[in-house]
Amino acid sequence: MGQKSAIAITLALLCSAASAGGAPWYKWKNRADGSIVCTQIAPGEGWFIFRGPFQESQCQPATPQ
């Protein structure tokens, strides 16, 4: 593979990664004590998705503009 081909492939990959959206946020509820957290990934064993997905870290519904 030539250097120009490698550069073209690298640029294409970078452009596609730059246009990707962020991961959604969810409210997770603990099965043991009922506590709730807002995070993009599961906090661990014993948690389940309670609400979501949300667009930001406050886990609030989007407000109409």
PDBQT receptor file of N, H, CA, C and O in Angstrom, charges set to zero:
ATOM      1  N   MET A   1       0.858  -1.173   0.000  1.00  0.00    +0.000 N 
ATOM      2  CA  MET A   1       0.000   0.000   0.000  1.00  0.00    +0.000 C 
ATOM      3  C   MET A   1       0.900   1.230   0.000  1.00  0.00    +0.000 C 
ATOM      4  O   MET A   1       1.872   1.304   0.751  1.00  0.00    +0.000 OA
ATOM      5  N   GLY A   2       0.569   2.168  -0.833  1.00  0.00    +0.000 N 
ATOM      6  H   GLY A   2      -0.221   2.108  -1.443  1.00  0.00    +0.000 HD
ATOM      7  CA  GLY A   2       1.362   3.385  -0.923  1.00  0.00    +0.000 C 
ATOM      8  C   GLY A   2       1.069   4.353   0.205  1.00  0.00    +0.000 C 
ATOM      9  O   GLY A   2       0.065   4.242   0.909  1.00  0.00    +0.000 OA
ATOM     10  N   GLN A   3       1.966   5.295   0.354  1.00  0.00    +0.000 N 
ATOM     11  H   GLN A   3       2.782   5.385  -0.217  1.00  0.00    +0.000 HD
ATOM     12  CA  GLN A   3       1.821   6.283   1.428  1.00  0.00    +0.000 C 
ATOM     13  C   GLN A   3       0.571   7.132   1.215  1.00  0.00    +0.000 C 
ATOM     14  O   GLN A   3      -0.108   7.480   2.181  1.00  0.00    +0.000 OA
ATOM     15  N   LYS A   4       0.258   7.470  -0.040  1.00  0.00    +0.000 N 
ATOM     16  H   LYS A   4       0.809   7.188  -0.825  1.00  0.00    +0.000 HD
ATOM     17  CA  LYS A   4      -0.935   8.273  -0.306  1.00  0.00    +0.000 C 
ATOM     18  C   LYS A   4      -2.205   7.508   0.043  1.00  0.00    +0.000 C 
ATOM     19  O   LYS A   4      -3.162   8.095   0.549  1.00  0.00    +0.000 OA
ATOM     20  N   SER A   5      -2.224   6.224  -0.217  1.00  0.00    +0.000 N 
ATOM     21  H   SER A   5      -1.448   5.747  -0.628  1.00  0.00    +0.000 HD
ATOM     22  CA  SER A   5      -3.396   5.406   0.125  1.00  0.00    +0.000 C 
ATOM     23  C   SER A   5      -3.569   5.334   1.633  1.00  0.00    +0.000 C 
ATOM     24  O   SER A   5      -4.690   5.438   2.132  1.00  0.00    +0.000 OA
ATOM     25  N   ALA A   6      -2.490   5.159   2.357  1.00  0.00    +0.000 N 
ATOM     26  H   ALA A   6      -1.580   5.075   1.952  1.00  0.00    +0.000 HD
ATOM     27  CA  ALA A   6      -2.549   5.079   3.817  1.00  0.00    +0.000 C 
ATOM     28  C   ALA A   6      -3.053   6.397   4.408  1.00  0.00    +0.000 C 
ATOM     29  O   ALA A   6      -3.841   6.393   5.354  1.00  0.00    +0.000 OA
ATOM     30  N   ILE A   7      -2.606   7.506   3.858  1.00  0.00    +0.000 N 
ATOM     31  H   ILE A   7      -1.966   7.509   3.089  1.00  0.00    +0.000 HD
ATOM     32  CA  ILE A   7      -3.056   8.817   4.329  1.00  0.00    +0.000 C 
ATOM     33  C   ILE A   7      -4.544   8.997   4.042  1.00  0.00    +0.000 C 
ATOM     34  O   ILE A   7      -5.278   9.505   4.890  1.00  0.00    +0.000 OA
ATOM     35  N   ALA A   8      -4.993   8.591   2.872  1.00  0.00    +0.000 N 
ATOM     36  H   ALA A   8      -4.397   8.179   2.183  1.00  0.00    +0.000 HD
ATOM     37  CA  ALA A   8      -6.405   8.725   2.504  1.00  0.00    +0.000 C 
ATOM     38  C   ALA A   8      -7.288   7.885   3.427  1.00  0.00    +0.000 C 
ATOM     39  O   ALA A   8      -8.344   8.341   3.863  1.00  0.00    +0.000 OA
ATOM     40  N   ILE A   9      -6.861   6.676   3.719  1.00  0.00    +0.000 N 
ATOM     41  H   ILE A   9      -6.003   6.305   3.365  1.00  0.00    +0.000 HD
ATOM     42  CA  ILE A   9      -7.631   5.800   4.608  1.00  0.00    +0.000 C 
ATOM     43  C   ILE A   9      -7.680   6.387   6.018  1.00  0.00    +0.000 C 
ATOM     44  O   ILE A   9      -8.733   6.389   6.656  1.00  0.00    +0.000 OA
ATOM     45  N   THR A  10      -6.551   6.879   6.499  1.00  0.00    +0.000 N 
ATOM     46  H   THR A  10      -5.696   6.876   5.981  1.00  0.00    +0.000 HD
ATOM     47  CA  THR A  10      -6.497   7.483   7.828  1.00  0.00    +0.000 C 
ATOM     48  C   THR A  10      -7.425   8.687   7.920  1.00  0.00    +0.000 C 
ATOM     49  O   THR A  10      -8.152   8.827   8.903  1.00  0.00    +0.000 OA
ATOM     50  N   LEU A  11      -7.413   9.549   6.924  1.00  0.00    +0.000 N 
ATOM     51  H   LEU A  11      -6.822   9.435   6.126  1.00  0.00    +0.000 HD
ATOM     52  CA  LEU A  11      -8.296  10.718   6.919  1.00  0.00    +0.000 C 
ATOM     53  C   LEU A  11      -9.768  10.316   6.885  1.00  0.00    +0.000 C 
ATOM     54  O   LEU A  11     -10.597  10.925   7.561  1.00  0.00    +0.000 OA
ATOM     55  N   ALA A  12     -10.089   9.294   6.100  1.00  0.00    +0.000 N 
ATOM     56  H   ALA A  12      -9.415   8.799   5.551  1.00  0.00    +0.000 HD
ATOM     57  CA  ALA A  12     -11.477   8.828   6.031  1.00  0.00    +0.000 C 
ATOM     58  C   ALA A  12     -11.943   8.302   7.387  1.00  0.00    +0.000 C 
ATOM     59  O   ALA A  12     -13.070   8.570   7.803  1.00  0.00    +0.000 OA
ATOM     60  N   LEU A  13     -11.086   7.560   8.072  1.00  0.00    +0.000 N 
ATOM     61  H   LEU A  13     -10.170   7.342   7.734  1.00  0.00    +0.000 HD
ATOM     62  CA  LEU A  13     -11.435   7.037   9.390  1.00  0.00    +0.000 C 
ATOM     63  C   LEU A  13     -11.608   8.165  10.412  1.00  0.00    +0.000 C 
ATOM     64  O   LEU A  13     -12.526   8.128  11.231  1.00  0.00    +0.000 OA
ATOM     65  N   LEU A  14     -10.738   9.149  10.362  1.00  0.00    +0.000 N 
ATOM     66  H   LEU A  14      -9.992   9.179   9.696  1.00  0.00    +0.000 HD
ATOM     67  CA  LEU A  14     -10.838  10.276  11.288  1.00  0.00    +0.000 C 
ATOM     68  C   LEU A  14     -12.115  11.075  11.061  1.00  0.00    +0.000 C 
ATOM     69  O   LEU A  14     -12.758  11.506  12.019  1.00  0.00    +0.000 OA
ATOM     70  N   CYS A  15     -12.478  11.272   9.817  1.00  0.00    +0.000 N 
ATOM     71  H   CYS A  15     -11.956  10.923   9.039  1.00  0.00    +0.000 HD
ATOM     72  CA  CYS A  15     -13.703  12.021   9.510  1.00  0.00    +0.000 C 
ATOM     73  C   CYS A  15     -14.939  11.275   9.985  1.00  0.00    +0.000 C 
ATOM     74  O   CYS A  15     -15.866  11.893  10.508  1.00  0.00    +0.000 OA
ATOM     75  N   SER A  16     -14.971   9.968   9.815  1.00  0.00    +0.000 N 
ATOM     76  H   SER A  16     -14.218   9.466   9.390  1.00  0.00    +0.000 HD
ATOM     77  CA  SER A  16     -16.143   9.202  10.252  1.00  0.00    +0.000 C 
ATOM     78  C   SER A  16     -16.233   9.183  11.771  1.00  0.00    +0.000 C 
ATOM     79  O   SER A  16     -17.338   9.205  12.315  1.00  0.00    +0.000 OA
ATOM     80  N   ALA A  17     -15.106   9.142  12.468  1.00  0.00    +0.000 N 
ATOM     81  H   ALA A  17     -14.209   9.124  12.027  1.00  0.00    +0.000 HD
ATOM     82  CA  ALA A  17     -15.119   9.162  13.932  1.00  0.00    +0.000 C 
ATOM     83  C   ALA A  17     -15.563  10.528  14.449  1.00  0.00    +0.000 C 
ATOM     84  O   ALA A  17     -16.244  10.607  15.471  1.00  0.00    +0.000 OA
ATOM     85  N   ALA A  18     -15.192  11.587  13.766  1.00  0.00    +0.000 N 
ATOM     86  H   ALA A  18     -14.638  11.523  12.935  1.00  0.00    +0.000 HD
ATOM     87  CA  ALA A  18     -15.548  12.936  14.198  1.00  0.00    +0.000 C 
ATOM     88  C   ALA A  18     -17.045  13.200  14.078  1.00  0.00    +0.000 C 
ATOM     89  O   ALA A  18     -17.585  14.025  14.814  1.00  0.00    +0.000 OA
ATOM     90  N   SER A  19     -17.717  12.516  13.168  1.00  0.00    +0.000 N 
ATOM     91  H   SER A  19     -17.279  11.845  12.569  1.00  0.00    +0.000 HD
ATOM     92  CA  SER A  19     -19.143  12.749  12.975  1.00  0.00    +0.000 C 
ATOM     93  C   SER A  19     -20.012  11.850  13.851  1.00  0.00    +0.000 C 
ATOM     94  O   SER A  19     -21.235  11.989  13.843  1.00  0.00    +0.000 OA
ATOM     95  N   ALA A  20     -19.415  10.946  14.594  1.00  0.00    +0.000 N 
ATOM     96  H   ALA A  20     -18.421  10.833  14.600  1.00  0.00    +0.000 HD
ATOM     97  CA  ALA A  20     -20.180  10.054  15.456  1.00  0.00    +0.000 C 
ATOM     98  C   ALA A  20     -20.767  10.825  16.640  1.00  0.00    +0.000 C 
ATOM     99  O   ALA A  20     -20.121  11.716  17.191  1.00  0.00    +0.000 OA
ATOM    100  N   GLY A  21     -21.972  10.482  17.017  1.00  0.00    +0.000 N 
ATOM    101  H   GLY A  21     -22.497   9.758  16.569  1.00  0.00    +0.000 HD
ATOM    102  CA  GLY A  21     -22.624  11.130  18.152  1.00  0.00    +0.000 C 
ATOM    103  C   GLY A  21     -22.140  10.549  19.471  1.00  0.00    +0.000 C 
ATOM    104  O   GLY A  21     -21.493   9.503  19.503  1.00  0.00    +0.000 OA
ATOM    105  N   GLY A  22     -22.460  11.236  20.548  1.00  0.00    +0.000 N 
ATOM    106  H   GLY A  22     -22.986  12.086  20.521  1.00  0.00    +0.000 HD
ATOM    107  CA  GLY A  22     -22.087  10.760  21.869  1.00  0.00    +0.000 C 
ATOM    108  C   GLY A  22     -22.961   9.601  22.320  1.00  0.00    +0.000 C 
ATOM    109  O   GLY A  22     -24.050   9.385  21.787  1.00  0.00    +0.000 OA
ATOM    110  N   ALA A  23     -22.487   8.876  23.281  1.00  0.00    +0.000 N 
ATOM    111  H   ALA A  23     -21.602   9.051  23.713  1.00  0.00    +0.000 HD
ATOM    112  CA  ALA A  23     -23.245   7.759  23.825  1.00  0.00    +0.000 C 
ATOM    113  C   ALA A  23     -24.421   8.292  24.645  1.00  0.00    +0.000 C 
ATOM    114  O   ALA A  23     -24.301   9.345  25.271  1.00  0.00    +0.000 OA
ATOM    115  N   PRO A  24     -25.545   7.592  24.652  1.00  0.00    +0.000 N 
ATOM    116  CA  PRO A  24     -26.693   8.050  25.433  1.00  0.00    +0.000 C 
ATOM    117  C   PRO A  24     -26.467   7.856  26.935  1.00  0.00    +0.000 C 
ATOM    118  O   PRO A  24     -25.650   7.035  27.351  1.00  0.00    +0.000 OA
ATOM    119  N   TRP A  25     -27.196   8.614  27.726  1.00  0.00    +0.000 N 
ATOM    120  H   TRP A  25     -27.860   9.281  27.388  1.00  0.00    +0.000 HD
ATOM    121  CA  TRP A  25     -27.156   8.522  29.189  1.00  0.00    +0.000 C 
ATOM    122  C   TRP A  25     -28.405   7.797  29.655  1.00  0.00    +0.000 C 
ATOM    123  O   TRP A  25     -29.457   7.900  29.024  1.00  0.00    +0.000 OA
ATOM    124  N   TYR A  26     -28.298   7.068  30.750  1.00  0.00    +0.000 N 
ATOM    125  H   TYR A  26     -27.443   6.984  31.262  1.00  0.00    +0.000 HD
ATOM    126  CA  TYR A  26     -29.424   6.343  31.318  1.00  0.00    +0.000 C 
ATOM    127  C   TYR A  26     -29.467   6.543  32.828  1.00  0.00    +0.000 C 
ATOM    128  O   TYR A  26     -28.439   6.766  33.467  1.00  0.00    +0.000 OA
ATOM    129  N   LYS A  27     -30.676   6.461  33.391  1.00  0.00    +0.000 N 
ATOM    130  H   LYS A  27     -31.511   6.280  32.872  1.00  0.00    +0.000 HD
ATOM    131  CA  LYS A  27     -30.817   6.388  34.837  1.00  0.00    +0.000 C 
ATOM    132  C   LYS A  27     -30.771   4.899  35.186  1.00  0.00    +0.000 C 
ATOM    133  O   LYS A  27     -31.546   4.099  34.660  1.00  0.00    +0.000 OA
ATOM    134  N   TRP A  28     -29.860   4.551  36.071  1.00  0.00    +0.000 N 
ATOM    135  H   TRP A  28     -29.230   5.201  36.497  1.00  0.00    +0.000 HD
ATOM    136  CA  TRP A  28     -29.688   3.176  36.522  1.00  0.00    +0.000 C 
ATOM    137  C   TRP A  28     -30.174   3.073  37.962  1.00  0.00    +0.000 C 
ATOM    138  O   TRP A  28     -29.903   3.957  38.775  1.00  0.00    +0.000 OA
ATOM    139  N   LYS A  29     -30.887   2.003  38.277  1.00  0.00    +0.000 N 
ATOM    140  H   LYS A  29     -31.107   1.285  37.617  1.00  0.00    +0.000 HD
ATOM    141  CA  LYS A  29     -31.414   1.809  39.625  1.00  0.00    +0.000 C 
ATOM    142  C   LYS A  29     -30.782   0.564  40.248  1.00  0.00    +0.000 C 
ATOM    143  O   LYS A  29     -30.656  -0.478  39.605  1.00  0.00    +0.000 OA
ATOM    144  N   ASN A  30     -30.390   0.700  41.509  1.00  0.00    +0.000 N 
ATOM    145  H   ASN A  30     -30.492   1.547  42.031  1.00  0.00    +0.000 HD
ATOM    146  CA  ASN A  30     -29.768  -0.399  42.237  1.00  0.00    +0.000 C 
ATOM    147  C   ASN A  30     -30.851  -1.328  42.771  1.00  0.00    +0.000 C 
ATOM    148  O   ASN A  30     -31.799  -0.883  43.418  1.00  0.00    +0.000 OA
ATOM    149  N   ARG A  31     -30.705  -2.614  42.498  1.00  0.00    +0.000 N 
ATOM    150  H   ARG A  31     -29.935  -2.976  41.972  1.00  0.00    +0.000 HD
ATOM    151  CA  ARG A  31     -31.702  -3.594  42.950  1.00  0.00    +0.000 C 
ATOM    152  C   ARG A  31     -31.710  -3.747  44.468  1.00  0.00    +0.000 C 
ATOM    153  O   ARG A  31     -32.750  -4.058  45.050  1.00  0.00    +0.000 OA
ATOM    154  N   ALA A  32     -30.578  -3.535  45.110  1.00  0.00    +0.000 N 
ATOM    155  H   ALA A  32     -29.734  -3.282  44.637  1.00  0.00    +0.000 HD
ATOM    156  CA  ALA A  32     -30.466  -3.767  46.552  1.00  0.00    +0.000 C 
ATOM    157  C   ALA A  32     -31.080  -2.645  47.388  1.00  0.00    +0.000 C 
ATOM    158  O   ALA A  32     -31.870  -2.901  48.297  1.00  0.00    +0.000 OA
ATOM    159  N   ASP A  33     -30.708  -1.388  47.073  1.00  0.00    +0.000 N 
ATOM    160  H   ASP A  33     -30.066  -1.180  46.335  1.00  0.00    +0.000 HD
ATOM    161  CA  ASP A  33     -31.169  -0.286  47.933  1.00  0.00    +0.000 C 
ATOM    162  C   ASP A  33     -32.031   0.757  47.228  1.00  0.00    +0.000 C 
ATOM    163  O   ASP A  33     -32.487   1.706  47.865  1.00  0.00    +0.000 OA
ATOM    164  N   GLY A  34     -32.261   0.600  45.929  1.00  0.00    +0.000 N 
ATOM    165  H   GLY A  34     -31.891  -0.171  45.411  1.00  0.00    +0.000 HD
ATOM    166  CA  GLY A  34     -33.132   1.519  45.202  1.00  0.00    +0.000 C 
ATOM    167  C   GLY A  34     -32.500   2.843  44.812  1.00  0.00    +0.000 C 
ATOM    168  O   GLY A  34     -33.185   3.716  44.278  1.00  0.00    +0.000 OA
ATOM    169  N   SER A  35     -31.194   3.015  45.068  1.00  0.00    +0.000 N 
ATOM    170  H   SER A  35     -30.637   2.306  45.501  1.00  0.00    +0.000 HD
ATOM    171  CA  SER A  35     -30.544   4.277  44.681  1.00  0.00    +0.000 C 
ATOM    172  C   SER A  35     -30.481   4.387  43.165  1.00  0.00    +0.000 C 
ATOM    173  O   SER A  35     -30.450   3.381  42.457  1.00  0.00    +0.000 OA
ATOM    174  N   ILE A  36     -30.463   5.633  42.674  1.00  0.00    +0.000 N 
ATOM    175  H   ILE A  36     -30.489   6.450  43.249  1.00  0.00    +0.000 HD
ATOM    176  CA  ILE A  36     -30.488   5.908  41.237  1.00  0.00    +0.000 C 
ATOM    177  C   ILE A  36     -29.297   6.784  40.869  1.00  0.00    +0.000 C 
ATOM    178  O   ILE A  36     -28.993   7.755  41.562  1.00  0.00    +0.000 OA
ATOM    179  N   VAL A  37     -28.624   6.433  39.770  1.00  0.00    +0.000 N 
ATOM    180  H   VAL A  37     -28.871   5.644  39.208  1.00  0.00    +0.000 HD
ATOM    181  CA  VAL A  37     -27.528   7.246  39.241  1.00  0.00    +0.000 C 
ATOM    182  C   VAL A  37     -27.754   7.459  37.750  1.00  0.00    +0.000 C 
ATOM    183  O   VAL A  37     -28.475   6.700  37.102  1.00  0.00    +0.000 OA
ATOM    184  N   CYS A  38     -27.130   8.496  37.222  1.00  0.00    +0.000 N 
ATOM    185  H   CYS A  38     -26.544   9.112  37.749  1.00  0.00    +0.000 HD
ATOM    186  CA  CYS A  38     -27.197   8.809  35.793  1.00  0.00    +0.000 C 
ATOM    187  C   CYS A  38     -25.810   8.601  35.212  1.00  0.00    +0.000 C 
ATOM    188  O   CYS A  38     -24.870   9.298  35.595  1.00  0.00    +0.000 OA
ATOM    189  N   THR A  39     -25.666   7.656  34.297  1.00  0.00    +0.000 N 
ATOM    190  H   THR A  39     -26.430   7.090  33.986  1.00  0.00    +0.000 HD
ATOM    191  CA  THR A  39     -24.372   7.368  33.697  1.00  0.00    +0.000 C 
ATOM    192  C   THR A  39     -24.555   6.727  32.326  1.00  0.00    +0.000 C 
ATOM    193  O   THR A  39     -25.638   6.248  31.986  1.00  0.00    +0.000 OA
ATOM    194  N   GLN A  40     -23.475   6.727  31.545  1.00  0.00    +0.000 N 
ATOM    195  H   GLN A  40     -22.596   7.115  31.821  1.00  0.00    +0.000 HD
ATOM    196  CA  GLN A  40     -23.531   6.155  30.206  1.00  0.00    +0.000 C 
ATOM    197  C   GLN A  40     -23.285   4.656  30.204  1.00  0.00    +0.000 C 
ATOM    198  O   GLN A  40     -23.687   3.966  29.267  1.00  0.00    +0.000 OA
ATOM    199  N   ILE A  41     -22.640   4.148  31.225  1.00  0.00    +0.000 N 
ATOM    200  H   ILE A  41     -22.313   4.708  31.986  1.00  0.00    +0.000 HD
ATOM    201  CA  ILE A  41     -22.349   2.714  31.293  1.00  0.00    +0.000 C 
ATOM    202  C   ILE A  41     -22.906   2.145  32.594  1.00  0.00    +0.000 C 
ATOM    203  O   ILE A  41     -23.136   2.879  33.555  1.00  0.00    +0.000 OA
ATOM    204  N   ALA A  42     -23.118   0.847  32.615  1.00  0.00    +0.000 N 
ATOM    205  H   ALA A  42     -22.931   0.251  31.834  1.00  0.00    +0.000 HD
ATOM    206  CA  ALA A  42     -23.658   0.202  33.815  1.00  0.00    +0.000 C 
ATOM    207  C   ALA A  42     -22.693   0.387  34.976  1.00  0.00    +0.000 C 
ATOM    208  O   ALA A  42     -21.493   0.153  34.828  1.00  0.00    +0.000 OA
ATOM    209  N   PRO A  43     -23.210   0.811  36.147  1.00  0.00    +0.000 N 
ATOM    210  CA  PRO A  43     -22.349   1.014  37.311  1.00  0.00    +0.000 C 
ATOM    211  C   PRO A  43     -21.788  -0.290  37.879  1.00  0.00    +0.000 C 
ATOM    212  O   PRO A  43     -20.830  -0.265  38.652  1.00  0.00    +0.000 OA
ATOM    213  N   GLY A  44     -22.361  -1.398  37.514  1.00  0.00    +0.000 N 
ATOM    214  H   GLY A  44     -23.139  -1.418  36.886  1.00  0.00    +0.000 HD
ATOM    215  CA  GLY A  44     -21.864  -2.677  38.016  1.00  0.00    +0.000 C 
ATOM    216  C   GLY A  44     -22.986  -3.678  38.157  1.00  0.00    +0.000 C 
ATOM    217  O   GLY A  44     -24.103  -3.462  37.687  1.00  0.00    +0.000 OA
ATOM    218  N   GLU A  45     -22.667  -4.781  38.815  1.00  0.00    +0.000 N 
ATOM    219  H   GLU A  45     -21.759  -4.957  39.197  1.00  0.00    +0.000 HD
ATOM    220  CA  GLU A  45     -23.639  -5.832  39.022  1.00  0.00    +0.000 C 
ATOM    221  C   GLU A  45     -24.739  -5.345  39.970  1.00  0.00    +0.000 C 
ATOM    222  O   GLU A  45     -24.468  -4.622  40.928  1.00  0.00    +0.000 OA
ATOM    223  N   GLY A  46     -25.960  -5.740  39.697  1.00  0.00    +0.000 N 
ATOM    224  H   GLY A  46     -26.181  -6.328  38.919  1.00  0.00    +0.000 HD
ATOM    225  CA  GLY A  46     -27.063  -5.357  40.564  1.00  0.00    +0.000 C 
ATOM    226  C   GLY A  46     -27.774  -4.075  40.153  1.00  0.00    +0.000 C 
ATOM    227  O   GLY A  46     -28.654  -3.605  40.874  1.00  0.00    +0.000 OA
ATOM    228  N   TRP A  47     -27.413  -3.501  39.013  1.00  0.00    +0.000 N 
ATOM    229  H   TRP A  47     -26.698  -3.883  38.427  1.00  0.00    +0.000 HD
ATOM    230  CA  TRP A  47     -28.053  -2.284  38.520  1.00  0.00    +0.000 C 
ATOM    231  C   TRP A  47     -28.827  -2.615  37.247  1.00  0.00    +0.000 C 
ATOM    232  O   TRP A  47     -28.433  -3.498  36.486  1.00  0.00    +0.000 OA
ATOM    233  N   PHE A  48     -29.929  -1.902  37.020  1.00  0.00    +0.000 N 
ATOM    234  H   PHE A  48     -30.250  -1.184  37.638  1.00  0.00    +0.000 HD
ATOM    235  CA  PHE A  48     -30.688  -2.062  35.781  1.00  0.00    +0.000 C 
ATOM    236  C   PHE A  48     -31.106  -0.692  35.263  1.00  0.00    +0.000 C 
ATOM    237  O   PHE A  48     -31.197   0.270  36.026  1.00  0.00    +0.000 OA
ATOM    238  N   ILE A  49     -31.358  -0.613  33.960  1.00  0.00    +0.000 N 
ATOM    239  H   ILE A  49     -31.284  -1.394  33.341  1.00  0.00    +0.000 HD
ATOM    240  CA  ILE A  49     -31.784   0.659  33.361  1.00  0.00    +0.000 C 
ATOM    241  C   ILE A  49     -33.192   0.975  33.853  1.00  0.00    +0.000 C 
ATOM    242  O   ILE A  49     -34.124   0.196  33.655  1.00  0.00    +0.000 OA
ATOM    243  N   PHE A  50     -33.326   2.124  34.493  1.00  0.00    +0.000 N 
ATOM    244  H   PHE A  50     -32.568   2.757  34.654  1.00  0.00    +0.000 HD
ATOM    245  CA  PHE A  50     -34.591   2.565  35.075  1.00  0.00    +0.000 C 
ATOM    246  C   PHE A  50     -35.331   3.506  34.127  1.00  0.00    +0.000 C 
ATOM    247  O   PHE A  50     -36.545   3.392  33.961  1.00  0.00    +0.000 OA
ATOM    248  N   ARG A  51     -34.605   4.435  33.505  1.00  0.00    +0.000 N 
ATOM    249  H   ARG A  51     -33.618   4.527  33.639  1.00  0.00    +0.000 HD
ATOM    250  CA  ARG A  51     -35.174   5.393  32.548  1.00  0.00    +0.000 C 
ATOM    251  C   ARG A  51     -34.117   5.729  31.491  1.00  0.00    +0.000 C 
ATOM    252  O   ARG A  51     -32.919   5.559  31.717  1.00  0.00    +0.000 OA
ATOM    253  N   GLY A  52     -34.577   6.202  30.351  1.00  0.00    +0.000 N 
ATOM    254  H   GLY A  52     -35.550   6.341  30.167  1.00  0.00    +0.000 HD
ATOM    255  CA  GLY A  52     -33.642   6.663  29.334  1.00  0.00    +0.000 C 
ATOM    256  C   GLY A  52     -33.970   6.071  27.985  1.00  0.00    +0.000 C 
ATOM    257  O   GLY A  52     -34.907   5.283  27.861  1.00  0.00    +0.000 OA
ATOM    258  N   PRO A  53     -33.229   6.433  26.999  1.00  0.00    +0.000 N 
ATOM    259  CA  PRO A  53     -31.982   7.202  27.022  1.00  0.00    +0.000 C 
ATOM    260  C   PRO A  53     -32.212   8.711  27.090  1.00  0.00    +0.000 C 
ATOM    261  O   PRO A  53     -33.274   9.216  26.725  1.00  0.00    +0.000 OA
ATOM    262  N   PHE A  54     -31.184   9.413  27.568  1.00  0.00    +0.000 N 
ATOM    263  H   PHE A  54     -30.322   9.003  27.864  1.00  0.00    +0.000 HD
ATOM    264  CA  PHE A  54     -31.167  10.867  27.645  1.00  0.00    +0.000 C 
ATOM    265  C   PHE A  54     -29.977  11.389  26.846  1.00  0.00    +0.000 C 
ATOM    266  O   PHE A  54     -29.047  10.644  26.538  1.00  0.00    +0.000 OA
ATOM    267  N   GLN A  55     -30.019  12.678  26.513  1.00  0.00    +0.000 N 
ATOM    268  H   GLN A  55     -30.775  13.283  26.763  1.00  0.00    +0.000 HD
ATOM    269  CA  GLN A  55     -28.955  13.265  25.696  1.00  0.00    +0.000 C 
ATOM    270  C   GLN A  55     -27.844  13.907  26.506  1.00  0.00    +0.000 C 
ATOM    271  O   GLN A  55     -26.769  14.164  25.964  1.00  0.00    +0.000 OA
ATOM    272  N   GLU A  56     -28.070  14.177  27.802  1.00  0.00    +0.000 N 
ATOM    273  H   GLU A  56     -28.943  13.969  28.242  1.00  0.00    +0.000 HD
ATOM    274  CA  GLU A  56     -27.019  14.826  28.584  1.00  0.00    +0.000 C 
ATOM    275  C   GLU A  56     -26.926  14.209  29.973  1.00  0.00    +0.000 C 
ATOM    276  O   GLU A  56     -27.770  13.408  30.374  1.00  0.00    +0.000 OA
ATOM    277  N   SER A  57     -25.881  14.599  30.697  1.00  0.00    +0.000 N 
ATOM    278  H   SER A  57     -25.195  15.250  30.372  1.00  0.00    +0.000 HD
ATOM    279  CA  SER A  57     -25.523  13.956  31.954  1.00  0.00    +0.000 C 
ATOM    280  C   SER A  57     -26.484  14.233  33.104  1.00  0.00    +0.000 C 
ATOM    281  O   SER A  57     -26.356  13.606  34.155  1.00  0.00    +0.000 OA
ATOM    282  N   GLN A  58     -27.433  15.137  32.949  1.00  0.00    +0.000 N 
ATOM    283  H   GLN A  58     -27.538  15.646  32.095  1.00  0.00    +0.000 HD
ATOM    284  CA  GLN A  58     -28.403  15.376  34.010  1.00  0.00    +0.000 C 
ATOM    285  C   GLN A  58     -29.592  14.393  33.933  1.00  0.00    +0.000 C 
ATOM    286  O   GLN A  58     -30.431  14.346  34.833  1.00  0.00    +0.000 OA
ATOM    287  N   CYS A  59     -29.642  13.628  32.858  1.00  0.00    +0.000 N 
ATOM    288  H   CYS A  59     -28.961  13.667  32.127  1.00  0.00    +0.000 HD
ATOM    289  CA  CYS A  59     -30.718  12.649  32.641  1.00  0.00    +0.000 C 
ATOM    290  C   CYS A  59     -32.100  13.295  32.748  1.00  0.00    +0.000 C 
ATOM    291  O   CYS A  59     -33.008  12.752  33.378  1.00  0.00    +0.000 OA
ATOM    292  N   GLN A  60     -32.238  14.446  32.130  1.00  0.00    +0.000 N 
ATOM    293  H   GLN A  60     -31.501  14.887  31.618  1.00  0.00    +0.000 HD
ATOM    294  CA  GLN A  60     -33.515  15.152  32.083  1.00  0.00    +0.000 C 
ATOM    295  C   GLN A  60     -34.087  15.037  30.677  1.00  0.00    +0.000 C 
ATOM    296  O   GLN A  60     -33.335  15.037  29.703  1.00  0.00    +0.000 OA
ATOM    297  N   PRO A  61     -35.408  14.939  30.560  1.00  0.00    +0.000 N 
ATOM    298  CA  PRO A  61     -36.008  14.902  29.220  1.00  0.00    +0.000 C 
ATOM    299  C   PRO A  61     -35.677  16.180  28.445  1.00  0.00    +0.000 C 
ATOM    300  O   PRO A  61     -35.539  17.255  29.030  1.00  0.00    +0.000 OA
ATOM    301  N   ALA A  62     -35.556  16.050  27.152  1.00  0.00    +0.000 N 
ATOM    302  H   ALA A  62     -35.668  15.177  26.678  1.00  0.00    +0.000 HD
ATOM    303  CA  ALA A  62     -35.279  17.212  26.306  1.00  0.00    +0.000 C 
ATOM    304  C   ALA A  62     -36.470  18.165  26.372  1.00  0.00    +0.000 C 
ATOM    305  O   ALA A  62     -37.623  17.737  26.320  1.00  0.00    +0.000 OA
ATOM    306  N   THR A  63     -36.180  19.457  26.488  1.00  0.00    +0.000 N 
ATOM    307  H   THR A  63     -35.244  19.805  26.530  1.00  0.00    +0.000 HD
ATOM    308  CA  THR A  63     -37.240  20.457  26.528  1.00  0.00    +0.000 C 
ATOM    309  C   THR A  63     -37.467  21.007  25.126  1.00  0.00    +0.000 C 
ATOM    310  O   THR A  63     -36.501  21.269  24.409  1.00  0.00    +0.000 OA
ATOM    311  N   PRO A  64     -38.712  21.187  24.722  1.00  0.00    +0.000 N 
ATOM    312  CA  PRO A  64     -38.986  21.755  23.393  1.00  0.00    +0.000 C 
ATOM    313  C   PRO A  64     -38.474  23.189  23.320  1.00  0.00    +0.000 C 
ATOM    314  O   PRO A  64     -38.542  23.937  24.295  1.00  0.00    +0.000 OA
ATOM    315  N   GLN A  65     -37.965  23.554  22.163  1.00  0.00    +0.000 N 
ATOM    316  H   GLN A  65     -37.910  22.946  21.371  1.00  0.00    +0.000 HD
ATOM    317  CA  GLN A  65     -37.417  24.917  21.996  1.00  0.00    +0.000 C 
ATOM    318  C   GLN A  65     -38.271  25.733  21.085  1.00  0.00    +0.000 C 
ATOM    319  O   GLN A  65     -37.965  26.898  20.831  1.00  0.00    +0.000 OA
TER     320      GLN A  65
